[in-house]
Amino acid sequence: MPKSRQRAAVLGGSADDVEAAFYEALQHGDIDALMACWADEDEIVCVHPGGPRLVGAQAIRGAFEAMFAQGSIRATPERVRRIEALGAAVHNVLERIDLMTAEGPQHAWVVATNVFVKTAEGWRLAAHHASPGRSEVVEVTVPGQLLH
């Protein structure tokens, strides 16, 4: 798909639509579709589990190209927690990563935070920060107290 059509595919959609396009691009190893999800800003940032902070589109693209050279990334977002206010949205997700190992299919978990900003072109990804999870899903939730 030409880049202009990829960008159009996420224009006018919600942060959820951009996130879905991001994970679909990961699963298909489609670098152009993946980069179409990112904001056109110098300070976009990405951190992969155990990796350095990547700043800017060129650094982010290079890291994903290296990852895609090994194959697509079978990451599926689950248990999404959303906060949206004033032109920004923060999604914390548990990513299920499907892997093929010598013992057969396995999966691992990654905890990721995706930050979206509403730009003149619509919602775009401004930051993706992923940390290694555990072999099982772990989530601690404590009921909040009323702040006001």
Secondary structure, DSSP 4 states (H G I P E B T S, - for coil): --HHHHHHHHTT--HHHHHHHHHHHHHHT-HHHHHTTB-S-TT-EEE-TT-PEEESHHHHHHHHHHHHTT----EEEEEEEEEEETTEEEEEEEEEEEEEETTEEEEEEEEEEEEEEEETTEEEEEEEEEEE--SS------------
